């Protein structure tokens, strides 16, 4: 992936009439957790909504909103040193920003079981998020495929790319 290929995006995924739908969200939400949660809550869905956010080639955030219940997963806590969204996620889940000497390791934070009921267990999500050979968008495509909504997810990302 080149710098020209790096893309920030936010996608909302939800169930409608027993099939998955995905839509792009404004790119501004890739740096605004509160706005992202508000957008996910506004999407009508009886089964709750999923938010998937990729920020450049640095990290991703996965969220699930069901009523007042919110589950959040951040792929790398060290991103909080550079990115507002990562810092906001750590504040939301009450995890301190790592010390400078901890910046050498990629550590996820938040709810590793965010997708366990959909078939992606904690170990697999942890392994995907820690794979340094994969870019955030590639991990999100993999998650979408494992959860059964790769095609709508891909269409939403393609709509962003143009």
C-alpha positions, 0 to 999 in steps of 0.5 A: 500500500502506498501513501496514495492508497491510504484511506480513512473510512467509517462504515455502518453495518446492520441487518435489514430483512434478514440480510446485511447492509453497509453504508459509508459514514462521513469521513469526519467520524474517523476522528470523532467517537461521540459523533460515530456513536451517535451515527450508529444509534441513528441507524434503524436496526432491531439487531443493533449496528456495527461500526468499522473504522480504518484510520490510514495504515495505523489502526482500526476501531470496531464498535457494536451498539445495541440500545444503550449497550456499546462495545468498542475494540481498538486494534492498537493502543499506541495509536492514541499518541497520534490519533484523536479517535484512538485517544477517545476510545481509550478514554471511553473504555477507561484505559490509560494512554500507554507510556512512551516506552510501550510504543514498540508493541502493538496492543489491542484494547477494549472488548475482544469479544465484540463479535464472538456471538457472530462467530469471531472469537477473542483469539481470532480478533486478537490475532488479526489485530496484531498481524503487522503484515495486514493494514487496517482495511485488510483486517476489516475486510477479513472481519467482514468476510468472517461475519458474513457481510463482505459484499455489502462492506466492499460496496460501501468502501468502493463508494468511498473510493469512487 
